[in-house]
Amino acid sequence: MKIAIVSPVMNTVPPEKYGGIELIVAELAAGLAKRKHRVTVFCSGGSKIEGDGISRVETSPYPTRDRLEENRRWEIDQLLTVLSRQHEFDVIHFNYEPLALRFTFDGTELNLLDFFTTPVVLTFHNITNIPENEAYYRRTHSLYRHTLIFVSENHRRPVSFFPKTKVIYNALRIDDFPVCEDKENYLFFLGRITPVKGILEAIAVAKKTGIPLVIAAKVDSVDRDFYEKTVKPKIDGKLIKYVGEVDFAQKVDYLKKTRCLLFPILWEEPFGLVMAEALACGTPVVAFRRGSVPEIVKDGVNGYVVDTVDEMTEAVKKLDVISSSECRKSVEKRFYLDRMVNEYEELFRKVYKKAESKKF
């Protein structure tokens, strides 16, 4: 098949450091190309995705994560480029939700998806429990002809009224994450420094347990003020240590050695790839009961699912009963890369064949 994969322009494909969506796009493109499909990736400038069977189309001059005021401009340019080239492909896979393709022109509400005749599949990566978005989806029935993918059951639930939906869990190269049973005495926080990721809650757990916390996280421009005024004063370089944004090798090194990954999220996290990465290293996860957490963390088996900072503190004290091998086993079958590529490939074939059958 000739498959177009459309990635947000906020980050490069693959990402140099932080960037879950772009990492999944890179892995999916590589997996499909390995199976002899011809894959075209629409992505930001500076991307380095390449390989046999993969073409790269850069639709912005640079990633827009640090230039958010420009993001929508380049996003629209990308979407229009894909629309103009749609007939080159058998299937188009957007890593955007349908809302991103909505426009108002001369007072009339339009959605670019209505102008696609090539089969389209869309993967939601952002939260789905926003009432105004749900209202838009309920009233826009023209979107119902498309197949929509969600990255967890909890992620799909708020918009399960869509008639064509499927859950495909994100995945990783399990072998890139070695198991380490000889853990060091520190807790680990990985992701972005932003309130909903629970950075303040993680710091509180470190203070309550007296166990050092290592923070490896990106600070986006929109969160700079929060970091400077609220987080930075709590960093002492001893109990609370901030190491900045890390690359892949550094991330794995921290994940495999830490006593546990703290994941005290305060929002409906769609998936949380970092949880699977930690578990692949044989590292337990202690997380708040939000979003996809109960679908990934099995309480008392590969970590603990809790509801408060005090409960998280108590859970950290019980980590010795969690087996590194059980953590690894919990992701080997559910979140390995071939499983994800298999599911996307099967779905792409299905929607393509269905579209072809309607031509005759």
N, C-alpha and C positions, 0 to 999 in steps of 0.2 A: 504494500500500500504506500501511497504518497501521503504523508502525515505532516500537518503543520502543528507545532506546539508554540503557543503564545505565552511568553513570560512577562510579568510586570517589569517596567523599566526602572524601578527603584534600585535594583541591584544587578550586578553582573551574573552571568551564567557561565560556569559555576561561580558561587560567591567566593570572594577571597577570604572572608572570615565569616561574619554573621549573615545568615540568609537561608532560612529553611525552605521556602518555596523554590528558590532558584537552585538549591541543591537537589530537590526532588525532580525538577525539570531536567537538570543535567543527567541524573541517573536514569530517568525514564527515556530520554532521547538516546542515550548510549545503549540501553537495553534493547530498544526497538530496532536501532540500526544494526545491532549485532545479529538480529533475526532477519536481516536483509530488507527491512523496510527503509524507504527513503524519507528521512526526517529533516524538516526545515524548522529551525528554531528562531522565532522573532524575539529579540531581546535588546537589552540596553547596550550602548556603546561601551567598549572596554571588555566585553565578554570574550571568553576564550574557548567556548564549547566548540569542539571539532572532532573529526574522526571519519572513518570510512562510512559513507551513507548519510552523513550529517552536513547540512548547509546552515550557515549562520547569516541572519539578516539583522543588522543593528539598526534600530529604529529611534534611537536618541543618541546625541553625541557623547553622553556620559550617563552613569547611573544617577538617579535623581534623589536618592535618599537624603542627601545633604543639601538639596535644592528643591525642597518640597513645593515652593511657589511655582516651579516650572513643571511639576510632575504631570498635571492634567493635560498640559499642552502636548507633551511628547506621548502621553498615553493615547490621546485622540489621534495623533499622527500615526501611531502604530496600528490602532484599530482600523483606520481608513486604509492603510497599506494592506492589511490582511484582507479586508473586504475587496479591494481592487484586484487581488491576486487569488481569490477564493477558488477559481476554477482550475488552478494548478494542482489542487489537492483532492484526495478522496475523503479525508476527514480533517476537521480543524478542532484542535483541543485548546480552549482558552483556560488559562489559569487566572481567570477573573470570574466574579459572579456576574449575573446578567445586569445588575444595577450599574456596573461600570460602562455599559454600552448604551445607557439612557441619555437622551439629549432633549432639549427644548428648542424648537426652531420656529420662530415667528409665532410664539405662543402655543404651539402644538407639541405635545409630548411624543417623542419617537424613541424607538430602540433599534440600534443598528442590527440586532439579531434578526429583525423582520426582513432584512434585505439579503440574508444569506440563503442560498439554495444548496450549497455544499453542506453535508451533514456536520453538525456542530455538537461538541461535548464540552461542558464547562465544569471545572473543579472549583468549588468554593474553598477558600483558605481562611477567610476572615469569619468573625462571629456572625451568627445567624439570628440571634435573639434581639434584634432591633425592631421595635414595633412599626416605625414608619416604613422600613424596608419590607417587612412582612406584608403590610397593607398594599404596597406597590405591587408585590408579587401576586397577591390574591386577585387584584383587579386586572392584571395584565395577562390575559389568557393566551396571547400570541406566544408567550414564552413557554407554554406548556408542551410544545412540540419537541423541545430540546431535552437531551439527557443531561441530568445534573448529578455531579459526583460530590460526595462529602467525605471527610477524612475520619469521622467517627460517628457512631449512632447518635450520641448526644448532639453532635454538630448538625445532623439531619433533622432532628426532632422538631424544631420550631417551624420548619417549612416543609414538613412531610406531606402537605396537601398537594405538592407538585406530583403529577402522575408518573414521571419517569425519573426515578432517583436510584442511586446506588452508593453504598459505602465502600470505599477502597482505602484501607489504612496506608499511611505513608510507610516507607521502608528504608533500610540502610544496608550497606555492605558489611554484613556481620563480621567478616574476617578482618576488617580494618580496625576492629575494636577488641584488643586482646584482654583476656581475663587476668586479673591480678587479685590474688587472695590475701596478699600481705599489705593490708591497708595502713595508711598513715593517719595520724590523729588530727584531721581537720574536716570540716563540713564544706560543701561546695555549692555555689550559686552560679548558674550559667544562663546567659540570655541577654536581655536588655535591662538597663536601669530605667524603670518606669513604674509608677505606682501599682498598676494591675498585675505586674509580675511578682509582687510580694517581696521586694528587696528589704523593706523595713521590717517585715515579719521575720525574714531570714536572719537579719541582724539581731532581732530580739531573741530568737532561739539560741544564737551563739552566746549571747550575754547570759541567758538563763542556764545554759549547760556549762559554760566556761570553756567550750571547745572552740578553737579558732575557726573562723569562716574565711574562705578564699572566694572572692568575687571576681569572676571573669565575665565581663559584660560590656556591651557597646552602649554609649550614651548618644542617642539621636539628638538633633538640634532642638526638637520640640520638648525634650526632657532635660535640657541643659540646666535650666533654672532649678528644677526639682533636684537634680544631682548636686548642684553647687550649694543650695541653701539647706537641703534636708538630709542628703545622704553623706556627702563629703565630710561634714563635721563629725560623723560617727566613725569614720575610718581612722584607726590609730596605727596601722601597720603591724600590729601585733595580734590582738584578738580579732580585729576586723581588717583584713588585707585586701586591697583592690589591685588587681594585676592588669586591668584594662581589657581590651578586646583581644582574643587569642586566635591563632591560626589552628588548622586542623590537628597538627601534631601536638601542639601545646594542650589543646582541648582534651585529646585522648589521654595524655599523660596525667592531667588533673583528674579526669573521670575515673581512671583505673585505680588510682591510689587513694582517693578520698573515702572516708568512712561511709558517707552517703551523699546523695544529691538532695538538696532541699528544693522543693517546688511548691511554695506557698502562694499559688496563684489566687487572684481576687476577681477573676473574670472567667467566662466560659471558653477556656482554651480549646480550640478546635481539635488539636492533636497533641502537640508537645513532643517534637522529635527528640529533644534532649533526654527525655525519660527513657526512650528506647535505647539511646546511645549509652546511657549510664548502665542500664541493665545488661547490655551486651558486654560491658566490661566487668560484669560480675558485681556491680555496685548497686546496693539497694536504693530505692527512691522513697522519700517521705514527703507526701504531697497533700494539699488540701483537696477536699471532695468537691471539685469543680470541673466543669467541662468533661474532657475525655479521661480524666484521671482514673476513675473506677474501671475503665475498659483496658487500661494498661497496667496499673498497679494492683496486684492481688494482695489484699491486706494479710500480713503475717507470713506471706510466701516470698515475695520479692521486694517487700517494703511495707509501708504503712499508709493507710488513707485516714486522714484526720480532719478535724473541723476548726481547730483553734491553735493559737501559738502554744498554749499550755499543753495541749494534746500532742503537738509536734515535738515539744521538748521532752515529754515522757517517752514518745516513740523512739527518739534518738538514743535513749538509754537502753533500749531493747534490741539494738541492731545486731548484737552478738548471736542472736538465734536465727538470723537470716543467712542462708547459704549462698555463697557466690555462684555456685553451680546452678542453683535454682533460679537465680536472677538471669543467668545466661540462657537457660532452657526456656524461660518465659518469653523470650523474644525470637529464638531461633526459628520457630515454625510460623510465628504470626507476623513478624516484621522483616523477613528477609527479602532481598531485592527482587529475586525471580518471581516471587509470589505477586508483588505489586505489578511488575511488568506483564506477567501473565494476565492479570485481571484487566489492565488497560488494553492490552492487545485484543483480548477476547471481546471487550466492549466495542472497540473501534471497528473490528470486523463485523460485528452485529449491526451497528448503525449504518455502516457502509452498504452492507448487503441489503438491508431493509430499504435504503434509499434507492439502490439500483433496481430492486424488484418493482418499485413504483413507477419506473420509467417505461415498463412494458405492459 
